[in-house]
Structure formats: C-alpha cells, structure tokens
Amino acid sequence: MNDRFHRFNSGRVNFFLLAVITLVVTGAVLKITSSVVLPFTVSLLLAIVTSPLVKFLKKFRIPRIASVFLILVLLIGGLVFMGMVLYSSGRVLLTLYPKYEARITEFYIWVARLFELPYDEHLSIFDNLWGQIGVRNRVRVMTLSFSNAFLFFLKDAFMVAIFMVFLLFEAAFFKEKLDTAFEGPRADKIKKISSDVMTQVTRYLSIKFLLAVGNGILIGIGLRIIGLEFAAVWGVIQFVVNFIPNIGTIAVSLAATAFAVVQFWPDPAPIAAVGLVMLVINGAIGFILDPKIMGDRLGLSPLVIIVSLLVWGWLWGFTGLILAVPMTAIIKITCENIPMLEPISILLGSYKAVMAVRNRSDNESNM
C-alpha cells in the first residue's frame, strides 16, 4: 500500500489539473476578448500562409513593402469580387421575389394538403406560416442580425488588414529576435515549434484554398448548366464552407437542393440533377481528392475535428468553424514538442499519427 502510494506521481496529476483550469480560463478569455483576439488570429494565419509568397517575390528583387502591398491588394480584390457577386445576386433576388413567393406558396399548399395543415388562400404565404412557426418574426430578426454582422465584418476586415501588414513586416526580423531572446536548447525547441506550425498550417491552408476554389468553380458551372438561378452565389458559398470539414459541405448541399425545389417545383428532374451535382462534386473532392492530396498531414483524429468545430464555433461563431482545424493543429504541434504535453498531442492525433509515433519510438529503442 505504501509502495503504491509512493509510486503515485502527484506532481503530474497536479500539473494536469492545473492544465485543465488553465484551459477553461483561456477559453473564457478568448470568448470575452474575441473582438480583438479573433481579427489578430485571422491576420496571423494569413501572414503565415502568405509569408512564403513574400519570400518568393523577394527572389525577383521585389521590395518587401511592394510584396506586402501586392498581397493585400489580391486579398481585398478577392473579397470585393465575392461581395459584388453576393450584392448583385441580392438585388436580382429582390426583383424575383414575387416569383419565389408564388413557388413557395404552391409547394406549401401541397404540403398543407398532405399533412392537413390550415391554409387561407386570401393570405400570403408568410401570413399562413405565421400561425405555424412565426416565420415573419424570424425573417425580421435574421435581416437585422445580418446587417449587424456585415458592419462588424467590415470593421474586422480592416483590423485584419492592418495586423497582417505589420506581421509580414515583422516576419523579416523574427529569426534574429528569436536568436537574441533565447539561447541553447530552448531556442532550438522554439524554432522547431514555429517551423512545424508554419510548414504544416501553410501546406494545409494552401492546398485547402486551391481545392475550395476548384470545388466552388465546379459547383457554379454544374448548377449553371442545370439552370439553377444564382449559380455563382452557390459557388462562392461552396468555396467558403469548404473550409468547414464535412458539416459545411452537407449544409450547402441541402440548401442548394432546397432552393432547387423552390425554383423547379413540381418538375423533379432538375431538382434531382442539382442534388446529384452537389453529391458527385463534393463527394469526389471531399472524400477522394482531398484525402489523396492532403493525406494525413495534420494527423488529427476525426472525432477531435468534430469536437474542435463545436468548441471553436462556440468561441468565435462562424469564423471559429473555419479556423477550427488549423487552430487545433497548432495546439497539437505545440504539444508534440513539449515532453510533458506529448500525451495531449497523442490523444488529439489520428490512429495513423499514433502508430507513426509508436513505430518511431520502437526504432529508437532498438537502435
């Protein structure tokens, strides 16, 4: 009994209890300070991804200030393009609203007859649904929240641009600062962590960006061929949600199919075609091409990815869903390089990653 008590490592238990408390406090701080921390985090990830492009342009004797300005122009240009697509489509949607309301009314009458729901033909579709689910109030609340979200987005986008510019300028002196601030093994460890984070996160986001662009273009073209209205908008939405593993793709596929029902009802052929296009393209890219190209680079467990979506989505909303995978990968990489936190890295890792660590340990022990 006494031997077992002495073998009990109370120091490690205390450390993990302290780590849990620190994790909870950190989550609370991130939630409270999200208005500042979130734009800085986005700008940091953008700086990590675009830093290799700055180095590449430097080979052509392009000054750093010109390279940073060019990258900033490209990012703003992409945002403006997506904004113009959404804005012009919104204006067209307002002009076509009577047609869509008639379609929704026709579909609702069919559903009401099927399930014996009340329907007054002298009232509009929203007046009929008012007694069912209070849809008018929901639409009003969604409109107000969207307007507020757009204003906050403009403010955050400006902060992200400012942060990213200064981070890209500071990146030129980061190595010298690190060498001066730390010496010996500690400096090597910090260099390895920062190098691994930059390499893996840059590779993940770069490949994910290219796949998202290809996915959005193919979806837009496919829906355009079928004749679905606002095909470009669906392509833009598909591009954005492609950064949200699994959940985003499923959500946009269901939304596009539901919109096809509104537009093409009661003709089943184009509705089925839209669903088939979303299924085939998203399935080919998400379940075949994506795993083949990405492989198991980040080494995150599928369960951990789903949980990270819930946690980061709760902390930072929709932006948190997009950042969930790279942020969790950064945590895993950091834990890998700190011996006391290595068990956390193993728990966050996939089965392949765990087996790779075990095989590496066995080879080192045999040598």
ZAVEXPA-510013 format. One line per field, with one value per residue (C-alpha): chain; x, y, z; residue in one letter. Coordinates in steps of 0.2 Angstrom, whole numbers, plus 5000, padded with zeros to 4 digits. Example, Ala and Ser with C-alpha at 12.3 -4.5 7.8 and 13.67 -1.06 7.14 Angstrom:
2
chaine [A | A]
east [5062 | 5068]
north [4978 | 4995]
up [5039 | 5036]
residu [a | s]
END
This chain:
367
chaine [A | A | A | A | A | A | A | A | A | A | A | A | A | A | A | A | A | A | A | A | A | A | A | A | A | A | A | A | A | A | A | A | A | A | A | A | A | A | A | A | A | A | A | A | A | A | A | A | A | A | A | A | A | A | A | A | A | A | A | A | A | A | A | A | A | A | A | A | A | A | A | A | A | A | A | A | A | A | A | A | A | A | A | A | A | A | A | A | A | A | A | A | A | A | A | A | A | A | A | A | A | A | A | A | A | A | A | A | A | A | A | A | A | A | A | A | A | A | A | A | A | A | A | A | A | A | A | A | A | A | A | A | A | A | A | A | A | A | A | A | A | A | A | A | A | A | A | A | A | A | A | A | A | A | A | A | A | A | A | A | A | A | A | A | A | A | A | A | A | A | A | A | A | A | A | A | A | A | A | A | A | A | A | A | A | A | A | A | A | A | A | A | A | A | A | A | A | A | A | A | A | A | A | A | A | A | A | A | A | A | A | A | A | A | A | A | A | A | A | A | A | A | A | A | A | A | A | A | A | A | A | A | A | A | A | A | A | A | A | A | A | A | A | A | A | A | A | A | A | A | A | A | A | A | A | A | A | A | A | A | A | A | A | A | A | A | A | A | A | A | A | A | A | A | A | A | A | A | A | A | A | A | A | A | A | A | A | A | A | A | A | A | A | A | A | A | A | A | A | A | A | A | A | A | A | A | A | A | A | A | A | A | A | A | A | A | A | A | A | A | A | A | A | A | A | A | A | A | A | A | A | A | A | A | A | A | A | A | A | A | A | A | A | A | A | A | A | A | A | A | A | A | A | A | A | A | A | A | A | A | A | A | A | A | A | A | A]
east [5000 | 5014 | 5024 | 5009 | 5007 | 5025 | 5024 | 5009 | 5015 | 5006 | 5016 | 5009 | 4992 | 4993 | 5000 | 4986 | 4973 | 4982 | 4981 | 4963 | 4960 | 4971 | 4961 | 4945 | 4951 | 4959 | 4943 | 4934 | 4947 | 4946 | 4927 | 4927 | 4941 | 4935 | 4933 | 4951 | 4959 | 4949 | 4955 | 4973 | 4972 | 4965 | 4978 | 4992 | 4986 | 4985 | 5003 | 5009 | 5001 | 5007 | 5024 | 5031 | 5024 | 5033 | 5050 | 5046 | 5044 | 5060 | 5069 | 5064 | 5071 | 5054 | 5055 | 5046 | 5034 | 5029 | 5026 | 5015 | 5005 | 5003 | 4996 | 4985 | 4978 | 4975 | 4966 | 4955 | 4951 | 4945 | 4934 | 4927 | 4923 | 4914 | 4905 | 4900 | 4893 | 4883 | 4877 | 4871 | 4863 | 4854 | 4847 | 4841 | 4833 | 4823 | 4816 | 4812 | 4804 | 4786 | 4790 | 4798 | 4784 | 4772 | 4783 | 4784 | 4765 | 4762 | 4774 | 4766 | 4749 | 4754 | 4762 | 4747 | 4735 | 4747 | 4748 | 4731 | 4738 | 4727 | 4729 | 4720 | 4721 | 4717 | 4733 | 4751 | 4762 | 4771 | 4754 | 4749 | 4766 | 4764 | 4752 | 4764 | 4781 | 4781 | 4792 | 4789 | 4797 | 4811 | 4815 | 4815 | 4827 | 4838 | 4839 | 4844 | 4857 | 4864 | 4865 | 4874 | 4885 | 4890 | 4895 | 4906 | 4914 | 4919 | 4927 | 4936 | 4942 | 4950 | 4958 | 4964 | 4972 | 4982 | 4988 | 4993 | 5003 | 5013 | 5015 | 5023 | 5035 | 5039 | 5042 | 5058 | 5066 | 5058 | 5073 | 5085 | 5074 | 5072 | 5091 | 5094 | 5080 | 5084 | 5099 | 5104 | 5091 | 5076 | 5079 | 5081 | 5064 | 5055 | 5062 | 5056 | 5039 | 5037 | 5044 | 5032 | 5017 | 5022 | 5025 | 5010 | 4997 | 5004 | 5003 | 4986 | 4978 | 4986 | 4980 | 4963 | 4962 | 4965 | 4953 | 4940 | 4942 | 4941 | 4926 | 4917 | 4920 | 4914 | 4898 | 4895 | 4897 | 4887 | 4872 | 4873 | 4872 | 4857 | 4849 | 4848 | 4847 | 4861 | 4874 | 4888 | 4882 | 4881 | 4899 | 4905 | 4896 | 4903 | 4921 | 4918 | 4911 | 4924 | 4935 | 4922 | 4925 | 4910 | 4897 | 4899 | 4898 | 4882 | 4874 | 4877 | 4871 | 4855 | 4852 | 4855 | 4844 | 4830 | 4832 | 4830 | 4814 | 4808 | 4813 | 4809 | 4794 | 4785 | 4797 | 4808 | 4822 | 4832 | 4829 | 4837 | 4851 | 4855 | 4856 | 4867 | 4879 | 4881 | 4884 | 4896 | 4907 | 4908 | 4910 | 4924 | 4933 | 4929 | 4931 | 4943 | 4953 | 4955 | 4961 | 4973 | 4981 | 4981 | 4984 | 4986 | 4997 | 4989 | 4987 | 4971 | 4958 | 4941 | 4932 | 4944 | 4940 | 4921 | 4924 | 4935 | 4921 | 4909 | 4922 | 4929 | 4912 | 4905 | 4920 | 4921 | 4905 | 4906 | 4924 | 4928 | 4921 | 4933 | 4948 | 4944 | 4956 | 4971 | 4970 | 4968 | 4983 | 4993 | 4989 | 4994 | 5010 | 5015 | 5011 | 5022 | 5037 | 5034 | 5038 | 5026 | 5012 | 5015 | 5001 | 4989 | 4996 | 4994 | 4976 | 4972 | 4981 | 4973 | 4977 | 4990 | 4999 | 4999 | 5006 | 5019 | 5025 | 5025 | 5035 | 5047 | 5049 | 5052 | 5065 | 5074 | 5074 | 5080 | 5095]
north [5000 | 5012 | 5007 | 5010 | 5027 | 5032 | 5027 | 5038 | 5053 | 5068 | 5081 | 5075 | 5074 | 5092 | 5098 | 5091 | 5098 | 5115 | 5112 | 5109 | 5125 | 5135 | 5128 | 5134 | 5151 | 5153 | 5148 | 5161 | 5174 | 5170 | 5171 | 5188 | 5196 | 5189 | 5206 | 5209 | 5191 | 5185 | 5198 | 5196 | 5177 | 5178 | 5190 | 5179 | 5164 | 5174 | 5181 | 5163 | 5157 | 5172 | 5173 | 5161 | 5171 | 5186 | 5176 | 5170 | 5188 | 5193 | 5182 | 5193 | 5208 | 5215 | 5225 | 5218 | 5233 | 5231 | 5212 | 5215 | 5228 | 5217 | 5203 | 5215 | 5220 | 5202 | 5198 | 5214 | 5211 | 5193 | 5200 | 5213 | 5201 | 5189 | 5204 | 5211 | 5193 | 5192 | 5210 | 5209 | 5192 | 5200 | 5214 | 5201 | 5191 | 5206 | 5208 | 5190 | 5189 | 5188 | 5173 | 5164 | 5168 | 5160 | 5145 | 5143 | 5146 | 5132 | 5120 | 5124 | 5121 | 5104 | 5101 | 5108 | 5096 | 5081 | 5084 | 5093 | 5109 | 5125 | 5137 | 5153 | 5157 | 5175 | 5177 | 5177 | 5163 | 5171 | 5176 | 5157 | 5152 | 5165 | 5154 | 5139 | 5144 | 5163 | 5165 | 5184 | 5187 | 5175 | 5184 | 5201 | 5195 | 5187 | 5203 | 5214 | 5201 | 5200 | 5219 | 5220 | 5205 | 5214 | 5230 | 5220 | 5211 | 5227 | 5233 | 5216 | 5215 | 5232 | 5227 | 5210 | 5220 | 5231 | 5217 | 5207 | 5221 | 5223 | 5205 | 5202 | 5216 | 5209 | 5192 | 5198 | 5200 | 5186 | 5174 | 5187 | 5192 | 5173 | 5170 | 5186 | 5182 | 5163 | 5153 | 5135 | 5120 | 5132 | 5142 | 5126 | 5120 | 5136 | 5137 | 5119 | 5123 | 5139 | 5130 | 5115 | 5126 | 5137 | 5122 | 5112 | 5126 | 5134 | 5117 | 5113 | 5131 | 5132 | 5115 | 5118 | 5135 | 5128 | 5113 | 5126 | 5137 | 5121 | 5115 | 5132 | 5134 | 5116 | 5118 | 5135 | 5128 | 5112 | 5122 | 5135 | 5121 | 5114 | 5131 | 5135 | 5153 | 5162 | 5148 | 5160 | 5163 | 5145 | 5143 | 5157 | 5149 | 5132 | 5140 | 5147 | 5132 | 5121 | 5126 | 5118 | 5099 | 5089 | 5100 | 5114 | 5104 | 5094 | 5111 | 5119 | 5104 | 5103 | 5122 | 5121 | 5106 | 5115 | 5131 | 5120 | 5113 | 5131 | 5135 | 5120 | 5113 | 5102 | 5096 | 5083 | 5081 | 5097 | 5095 | 5078 | 5085 | 5098 | 5085 | 5074 | 5088 | 5093 | 5074 | 5070 | 5085 | 5087 | 5068 | 5067 | 5082 | 5079 | 5060 | 5056 | 5070 | 5079 | 5064 | 5059 | 5076 | 5081 | 5063 | 5063 | 5079 | 5087 | 5070 | 5075 | 5062 | 5064 | 5065 | 5078 | 5088 | 5087 | 5092 | 5106 | 5113 | 5113 | 5122 | 5135 | 5138 | 5142 | 5153 | 5163 | 5159 | 5155 | 5161 | 5149 | 5135 | 5140 | 5142 | 5126 | 5114 | 5125 | 5131 | 5113 | 5108 | 5122 | 5116 | 5098 | 5103 | 5114 | 5099 | 5087 | 5097 | 5099 | 5082 | 5085 | 5089 | 5075 | 5064 | 5078 | 5078 | 5059 | 5060 | 5073 | 5063 | 5051 | 5032 | 5034 | 5048 | 5037 | 5022 | 5033 | 5039 | 5021 | 5015 | 5029 | 5025 | 5007 | 5010 | 5022 | 5009 | 4995 | 5006]
up [5000 | 5005 | 4989 | 4978 | 4987 | 4984 | 4966 | 4963 | 4954 | 4962 | 4953 | 4936 | 4942 | 4949 | 4933 | 4923 | 4935 | 4933 | 4914 | 4914 | 4925 | 4913 | 4898 | 4905 | 4909 | 4892 | 4884 | 4894 | 4890 | 4871 | 4872 | 4881 | 4870 | 4854 | 4846 | 4847 | 4848 | 4833 | 4820 | 4826 | 4825 | 4807 | 4802 | 4810 | 4800 | 4784 | 4787 | 4790 | 4773 | 4763 | 4770 | 4758 | 4744 | 4751 | 4751 | 4733 | 4727 | 4735 | 4724 | 4709 | 4719 | 4723 | 4739 | 4754 | 4755 | 4737 | 4740 | 4755 | 4746 | 4732 | 4743 | 4752 | 4735 | 4730 | 4746 | 4745 | 4727 | 4731 | 4745 | 4734 | 4720 | 4732 | 4739 | 4722 | 4717 | 4733 | 4731 | 4713 | 4716 | 4731 | 4720 | 4707 | 4721 | 4726 | 4709 | 4708 | 4725 | 4719 | 4708 | 4723 | 4734 | 4722 | 4721 | 4740 | 4741 | 4728 | 4737 | 4754 | 4748 | 4743 | 4760 | 4769 | 4760 | 4763 | 4782 | 4784 | 4789 | 4789 | 4774 | 4770 | 4751 | 4755 | 4765 | 4759 | 4762 | 4777 | 4784 | 4783 | 4791 | 4804 | 4814 | 4811 | 4816 | 4817 | 4801 | 4798 | 4815 | 4811 | 4795 | 4803 | 4816 | 4803 | 4792 | 4807 | 4813 | 4795 | 4794 | 4810 | 4806 | 4789 | 4798 | 4811 | 4796 | 4788 | 4805 | 4807 | 4789 | 4792 | 4808 | 4800 | 4785 | 4797 | 4808 | 4793 | 4786 | 4802 | 4805 | 4787 | 4790 | 4807 | 4800 | 4792 | 4809 | 4818 | 4817 | 4823 | 4838 | 4842 | 4842 | 4853 | 4865 | 4868 | 4868 | 4868 | 4868 | 4872 | 4856 | 4845 | 4853 | 4849 | 4832 | 4829 | 4835 | 4825 | 4809 | 4811 | 4814 | 4799 | 4787 | 4791 | 4793 | 4777 | 4767 | 4774 | 4771 | 4754 | 4747 | 4756 | 4747 | 4730 | 4732 | 4739 | 4723 | 4712 | 4721 | 4720 | 4702 | 4698 | 4708 | 4700 | 4682 | 4686 | 4693 | 4679 | 4666 | 4675 | 4675 | 4694 | 4697 | 4707 | 4702 | 4705 | 4723 | 4727 | 4720 | 4732 | 4747 | 4742 | 4742 | 4760 | 4768 | 4761 | 4775 | 4787 | 4786 | 4782 | 4790 | 4778 | 4763 | 4769 | 4774 | 4757 | 4748 | 4757 | 4755 | 4736 | 4734 | 4744 | 4733 | 4718 | 4725 | 4726 | 4708 | 4699 | 4708 | 4703 | 4690 | 4698 | 4685 | 4688 | 4707 | 4706 | 4695 | 4707 | 4721 | 4710 | 4706 | 4724 | 4729 | 4715 | 4715 | 4734 | 4736 | 4723 | 4731 | 4749 | 4750 | 4736 | 4730 | 4747 | 4757 | 4742 | 4741 | 4759 | 4766 | 4785 | 4785 | 4801 | 4810 | 4819 | 4824 | 4815 | 4832 | 4838 | 4822 | 4825 | 4844 | 4838 | 4827 | 4841 | 4853 | 4841 | 4834 | 4851 | 4855 | 4838 | 4829 | 4810 | 4809 | 4823 | 4812 | 4798 | 4810 | 4820 | 4811 | 4809 | 4827 | 4834 | 4823 | 4831 | 4848 | 4843 | 4835 | 4851 | 4862 | 4852 | 4855 | 4874 | 4883 | 4897 | 4885 | 4872 | 4879 | 4874 | 4857 | 4855 | 4861 | 4848 | 4834 | 4822 | 4823 | 4809 | 4818 | 4835 | 4825 | 4817 | 4835 | 4842 | 4827 | 4829 | 4847 | 4844 | 4831 | 4843 | 4857 | 4845 | 4840]
residu [m | n | d | r | f | h | r | f | n | s | g | r | v | n | f | f | l | l | a | v | i | t | l | v | v | t | g | a | v | l | k | i | t | s | s | v | v | l | p | f | t | v | s | l | l | l | a | i | v | t | s | p | l | v | k | f | l | k | k | f | r | i | p | r | i | a | s | v | f | l | i | l | v | l | l | i | g | g | l | v | f | m | g | m | v | l | y | s | s | g | r | v | l | l | t | l | y | p | k | y | e | a | r | i | t | e | f | y | i | w | v | a | r | l | f | e | l | p | y | d | e | h | l | s | i | f | d | n | l | w | g | q | i | g | v | r | n | r | v | r | v | m | t | l | s | f | s | n | a | f | l | f | f | l | k | d | a | f | m | v | a | i | f | m | v | f | l | l | f | e | a | a | f | f | k | e | k | l | d | t | a | f | e | g | p | r | a | d | k | i | k | k | i | s | s | d | v | m | t | q | v | t | r | y | l | s | i | k | f | l | l | a | v | g | n | g | i | l | i | g | i | g | l | r | i | i | g | l | e | f | a | a | v | w | g | v | i | q | f | v | v | n | f | i | p | n | i | g | t | i | a | v | s | l | a | a | t | a | f | a | v | v | q | f | w | p | d | p | a | p | i | a | a | v | g | l | v | m | l | v | i | n | g | a | i | g | f | i | l | d | p | k | i | m | g | d | r | l | g | l | s | p | l | v | i | i | v | s | l | l | v | w | g | w | l | w | g | f | t | g | l | i | l | a | v | p | m | t | a | i | i | k | i | t | c | e | n | i | p | m | l | e | p | i | s | i | l | l | g | s | y | k | a | v | m | a | v | r | n | r | s | d | n | e | s | n | m]
END
